Amino acid sequence: MSTTLSRTDLHRTFLAMERHGGGFCARLAAAWYAADPGNKQRIEAAFPHLLEDFGPDSRYFYLQNN
């Protein structure tokens, strides 16, 4: 993802992952919600493709948030 997501967009992205992704995405989203700020950053850095797949440019993001 070329731009940094706002905290609100990250929350919405992980919510979309939790609701529209498979079991791994749902558990990863739960881990992100439970994580401290440093571990949130680690999760975000480790899975940029999922942020892309479920982020603001995805249909899941808008299904979830509009």
KABEL-V797628 format. One record per helix or strand. SS is the DSSP state (h for helix, s for strand). FROM is the first residue (numbers start at 1). TO is the last residue. If there is no record, write none. Layout:
{{SS	FROM	TO} {SS	FROM	TO}}
This chain:
{{h	7	20} {h	23	34} {h	37	46} {h	48	54} {h	59	65}}
